[in-house]
Amino acid sequence: MFKILFYGLLLYFLYKLIFDLVVPATRMASQMKSNIREMQAKQQAAQADYEARQQQASQRPNQPQSNVSTGDYIDFEEVK
């Protein structure tokens, strides 16, 4: 009688352990892996875009910088 009760409780606790701890942990791990892959793909796309822009900028002829002066800076003085 106690043997059957003991095995029943043992099976119940194993069931609870597996489906309350192990299964959610494996789901979370697989979800984290997919999120990491997605973030890495976005990072690689951003890096490729950055490199393409840098390459286009280096191929463009250098345009002379215009030296337009915005004027002299005048300090504000309070007049009484």
matplotlib code that plots the C-alpha trace (Angstrom):
import matplotlib.pyplot as plt

x = [0.0, 2.7, 4.8, 2.1, 1.5, 5.3, 5.6, 2.5, 3.9, 7.3, 5.8, 3.7, 6.8, 8.8, 5.9, 5.7, 9.5, 9.6, 6.6, 7.1, 10.9, 12.5, 10.1, 9.8, 13.6, 14.1, 11.5, 13.1, 16.6, 15.3, 13.6, 16.8, 18.8, 16.4, 16.4, 20.2, 20.3, 17.8, 19.9, 23.1, 21.4, 20.3, 23.8, 25.3, 22.8, 23.6, 27.4, 27.0, 24.9, 27.6, 30.4, 28.5, 28.0, 31.6, 32.6, 30.3, 31.7, 35.2, 34.4, 32.8, 35.2, 36.1, 34.1, 35.9, 34.7, 33.2, 34.6, 31.5, 32.0, 29.0, 30.3, 32.1, 30.7, 29.6, 29.2, 25.9, 26.2, 23.4, 22.6, 21.1]
y = [0.0, 2.5, 1.3, 2.3, 5.6, 6.3, 5.5, 7.5, 10.6, 10.0, 9.9, 13.0, 15.0, 13.9, 15.0, 18.4, 18.8, 18.0, 20.1, 23.0, 23.4, 21.5, 22.2, 25.9, 26.2, 24.5, 26.7, 29.8, 28.6, 28.0, 31.4, 33.1, 31.4, 32.6, 36.2, 36.1, 34.9, 37.7, 40.4, 39.1, 39.2, 42.8, 43.7, 42.2, 44.0, 47.3, 46.6, 45.9, 49.1, 51.1, 49.7, 50.4, 54.0, 54.3, 52.9, 55.3, 58.2, 57.3, 57.0, 60.4, 63.2, 65.5, 68.7, 71.8, 73.0, 76.5, 78.8, 80.9, 82.9, 83.3, 86.6, 87.7, 86.8, 89.8, 89.4, 90.5, 93.4, 94.6, 98.2, 100.2]
z = [0.0, 1.0, -1.9, -4.4, -2.6, -2.7, -6.4, -7.2, -5.3, -6.9, -10.4, -9.6, -8.5, -11.5, -13.7, -12.0, -12.2, -15.9, -17.0, -14.6, -14.8, -17.6, -20.5, -19.9, -19.5, -22.9, -24.5, -23.1, -24.2, -27.8, -27.8, -26.6, -29.3, -32.0, -30.6, -30.6, -34.2, -35.2, -33.4, -35.1, -38.5, -37.9, -36.7, -39.9, -42.1, -40.3, -40.7, -44.4, -44.9, -43.0, -45.1, -48.3, -47.3, -46.4, -49.7, -51.5, -49.6, -50.4, -54.1, -54.2, -55.3, -52.4, -52.6, -51.4, -48.1, -48.3, -45.8, -45.1, -42.0, -39.8, -38.5, -35.4, -32.0, -30.0, -26.3, -24.8, -22.5, -20.3, -20.9, -17.9]

ax = plt.figure().add_subplot(projection="3d")
ax.plot(x, y, z, "-o")
ax.set_aspect("equal")
plt.show()
